[in-house]
Amino acid sequence: MFSVLALAVLFAIDSGKAIDLTYDYDQKTIYWPTAQPFHFEHESWGVSPGGWWYSAGRYSASEHGGTHIDSPIHFAKGQVTTEAIPLSRLIAPAVVIDVAGQCAGHPDYLVTAADLQAWEKVHGPIPRGAIALIRTGWGKYWPDKKRYLGTDKQGDVAGLHFPGIAKSAAELLVKRAVVGLGIDTASMDFGQSKDFTTHQVLNGAGIYGLENVANLERVPVTGATLIALPMKIKGGSGGPVRMIALLP
């Protein structure tokens, strides 16, 4: 039975102001070329011998695919694993930095500190404790693996081409003390990265990543609250996330 407080919280959230930022998990879900794709099968699916309907399935997946989290331990030894990220860092104000114009026609574009500073000149400093969301416009290509990743060949990391975050921008976000960074591409580092410096900088500072974020064009520049709740994999380096933005 709901308590009065629970009911108050329930009705305080206007579901009409909630935007789903999560892609479906199915056979089309995009994973890193070297990762195992999402697999789902029916264990039982139909009318049972007793005459009632019963359905149950089985799935398997790599941690890093679809809309997912990169926990700080992903590229930083000794940092927290997925289940240890505090809820206070997974529910936080969001800011959207739109660089779709810069990325158009430039699949290897790197978002720089200058891009972030240009945003700050208009909107003010990126708030401490916020989740910074980078909109490159790459979401329009999902789930076309060839256009989204630059390659549709399993294992072909050399053919990856999509925008990402430069080291200078990552270092500025560390200075701004954001709690997380989200992006509408397959990685915080651009496709041609060989050392994943941005992951190292952000994860090393305890900042998690959110990759393959959907529908960023629907989220306002400021004012939204992001809720990014990952599958609570104990000891995990990441995992699928159901992510929503609550509009002001």
ABEGO torsion letter per residue (X at the ends): XBBAAAAAAAAABBAAABBBABBBBBAABBBBAABBBBBBBBABBEBBAAGBBBBBBBBBBBABBEBBBBBAAAABBGBBBAAABBAAAABBBBBBBBAAAAABGBAABBBBAAAAAAAAAAAEBBBBGBBBBBBAGAAAAOABAAAAAGBABBGBAAABBBBBBBAAAAAAAAAAGBABBBBABABABBAABAAGAAAAAAAAAGBBBBBGBBGAAABBABGBBBBBBBBBBBGBAEEBBBBBBBBX
